[in-house]
Amino acid sequence: MTGLTVGDVVAERTVHLTRDSLVRYAGASGDFNPIHWSDAVAERVGLPGVLAHGMLTMGLAVATLDAWLGDPGRVLEYGVRFTRPVLVDQEAGADVHVVAKVGAVSEDEARIDLTVSSGEQTVLGKAQVRVALQPVAHA
């Protein structure tokens, strides 16, 4: 991970979500809120449709760095602002696109800025990951 320059794209991917993806995530996370699987409930509470779990979106975004980092233990800090939900259509699903760019570099760390979108909408704002440039000792 040497030779990083601000603006370098270090990773990019698109993940396709389906309603099945949401049900599987609900089972793994224990978050069975019906806004994540029921159109009727989502509409009743004023939402435009079924939403992907925010933490699922956040997890997919940071996981984009796994191959580049080689060790997810190099993630030192991660934060986002949820700006828009990911709407998951019953038939078409939804694509979540992530671009990871170097935002800042110091001697031993880098800040990676994530652009996370679905359709034409940015869904995570100020998504930033602070990573160690050298292997981190694990206890």
Secondary structure, 3 states (H helix, E strand, C coil): CCCCCCCCEEEEEEEEECHHHHHHHHHHHCCCCHHHCCHHHHHHCCCCCCECCHHHHHHHHHHCCHHHHCCHHHEEEEEEEECCCCECECCCEEEEEEEEEEEEECCCEEEEEEEEEECCEEEEEEEEEEEECCCCCCC
